[in-house]
Amino acid sequence: AEAQAWQQAEVALEAAKAEKAHLQKTVDRLTAEVAQAKQAKPQAELQEAAAVQLQLSEVQQELQSARDACAAEAQRVRESQLQLQQMQGQLAEVTQLRAHVSELEAGLELAREAA
């Protein structure tokens, strides 16, 4: 009977050891999952921050491109205005020359009639 009791105690001890090992594995797995979850949150936040930073950089590049395009267009407008002013000056000269030619033609006609 005593041997049987020792045998049952050994079986119970082995079962307890197996249960302890199983519970320790579960604790280790859950501890690892908690650690991973704690790391995942900052990692996800870092990834989100990096994505936002990338979007910000893209928007800044688009803004700079738009500014450059506006500056180029403003330069073209200034050049066009200058060209327009030059053309207006040339037109005024042509108008004066036409008036002068008309006067000369009229004077020539009078000189022919007088001759």
C-alpha positions in Angstrom: 0.0 0.0 0.0 2.8 2.3 0.8 4.5 1.6 -2.5 1.2 2.2 -4.3 0.9 5.5 -2.5 4.4 6.5 -3.5 3.6 5.5 -7.1 0.4 7.6 -7.1 2.4 10.5 -5.6 5.0 10.2 -8.3 2.3 10.1 -11.0 0.6 13.2 -9.4 4.0 14.9 -9.2 4.7 14.2 -12.9 1.2 15.5 -13.8 1.9 18.6 -11.7 5.2 19.1 -13.4 3.6 18.7 -16.8 0.9 21.2 -15.8 3.5 23.6 -14.5 5.5 23.3 -17.8 2.3 23.9 -19.8 1.3 26.9 -17.7 4.9 28.3 -17.9 4.7 28.0 -21.7 1.4 29.8 -21.7 2.8 32.6 -19.5 5.9 32.9 -21.7 3.7 33.1 -24.9 1.4 35.7 -23.3 4.3 37.7 -22.1 5.8 37.6 -25.5 2.5 38.7 -27.0 2.2 41.6 -24.6 5.8 42.7 -25.4 5.1 42.4 -29.1 1.8 44.4 -28.7 3.7 47.1 -26.8 6.3 47.3 -29.5 3.7 47.1 -32.3 1.9 50.3 -31.1 5.0 52.5 -31.2 6.1 50.8 -34.4 2.7 51.5 -35.9 2.9 55.1 -34.7 6.3 55.5 -36.2 5.1 54.1 -39.5 2.1 56.4 -39.5 4.4 59.4 -38.7 6.7 58.4 -41.5 3.8 58.2 -43.9 2.5 61.6 -42.8 6.1 63.0 -43.2 6.2 61.6 -46.7 2.9 63.1 -47.6 4.0 66.5 -46.1 7.2 66.3 -48.2 5.2 65.6 -51.4 2.9 68.5 -50.7 5.8 70.8 -50.0 7.4 69.7 -53.4 4.1 70.3 -55.1 3.8 73.7 -53.5 7.4 74.6 -54.6 6.6 73.5 -58.1 3.5 75.7 -58.1 5.5 78.6 -56.8 8.1 78.1 -59.5 5.4 77.9 -62.1 3.9 81.2 -60.8 7.2 82.9 -60.8 7.9 81.7 -64.4 4.4 82.9 -65.5 5.0 86.3 -63.8 8.3 86.6 -65.7 6.5 85.8 -69.0 3.8 88.4 -68.2 6.5 91.1 -67.5 8.3 90.2 -70.7 5.0 90.4 -72.6 4.2 93.7 -71.1 7.6 95.0 -72.1 7.1 93.7 -75.6 3.6 95.3 -75.8 5.1 98.7 -74.7 7.8 98.4 -77.4 5.1 97.6 -80.0 3.0 100.5 -78.9 6.0 102.8 -79.3 6.7 101.4 -82.7 3.0 101.9 -83.7 3.2 105.5 -82.6 6.3 106.0 -84.7 4.6 104.3 -87.7 1.5 106.6 -87.2 3.8 109.7 -87.1 5.7 108.5 -90.2 2.4 107.9 -92.1 1.3 111.4 -91.2 4.6 112.8 -92.3 4.4 110.8 -95.6 0.9 112.1 -96.1 2.2 115.7 -95.6 5.0 115.1 -98.0 2.7 113.6 -100.6 0.4 116.5 -100.3 3.4 118.9 -100.6 4.6 117.0 -103.7 1.1 117.2 -105.2 1.0 120.9 -104.7 4.5 121.3 -106.1 3.4 119.3 -109.2 0.4 121.5 -109.7 2.4 124.6 -109.3 4.9 123.5 -111.8 
